[in-house]
């Protein structure tokens, strides 16, 4: 099950001074098999979203990098690391897979 953050550009946030600030509104964090199912869960669990006038079609989502996904990425990087590092050292190039493995490794640590 994946975790998603749902947000929208609709509406405003009130600053501590009472001013309306145009920015993104976080609507919730929800789990789902995919983004469509997660959106269904979000709307089902949070009736205030529709009641407040937010447009379902304006809701944006991003999948979060949760512990299970990070673990799968780490296992993949670990599996490929030694061989791809050796290949890269033998024949370095700008788009070698080892460069991307290294970036993934940094991102999940």
Secondary structure in CASP SS format (residue, H / E / C, confidence):
PFRMAT SS
TARGET T0000
AUTHOR 0000-0000-0000
METHOD secondary structure of the structure
MODEL  1
X C 1.00
X E 1.00
X E 1.00
X E 1.00
X E 1.00
X E 1.00
X E 1.00
X E 1.00
X C 1.00
X C 1.00
X C 1.00
X C 1.00
X E 1.00
X E 1.00
X C 1.00
X C 1.00
X C 1.00
X C 1.00
X C 1.00
X E 1.00
X E 1.00
X C 1.00
X C 1.00
X C 1.00
X E 1.00
X E 1.00
X E 1.00
X E 1.00
X E 1.00
X E 1.00
X E 1.00
X E 1.00
X C 1.00
X C 1.00
X H 1.00
X H 1.00
X H 1.00
X H 1.00
X H 1.00
X H 1.00
X H 1.00
X H 1.00
X H 1.00
X H 1.00
X H 1.00
X C 1.00
X C 1.00
X H 1.00
X H 1.00
X H 1.00
X H 1.00
X C 1.00
X C 1.00
X C 1.00
X C 1.00
X H 1.00
X H 1.00
X H 1.00
X C 1.00
X E 1.00
X E 1.00
X E 1.00
X E 1.00
X C 1.00
X C 1.00
X C 1.00
X H 1.00
X H 1.00
X H 1.00
X H 1.00
X H 1.00
X H 1.00
X H 1.00
X H 1.00
X H 1.00
X H 1.00
X H 1.00
X H 1.00
X H 1.00
X H 1.00
X H 1.00
X H 1.00
X H 1.00
X H 1.00
X H 1.00
X H 1.00
X H 1.00
X H 1.00
X H 1.00
X H 1.00
X C 1.00
X C 1.00
X C 1.00
X C 1.00
X C 1.00
X C 1.00
X H 1.00
X H 1.00
X H 1.00
X H 1.00
X H 1.00
X H 1.00
X H 1.00
X H 1.00
X H 1.00
X H 1.00
X H 1.00
X H 1.00
X C 1.00
END
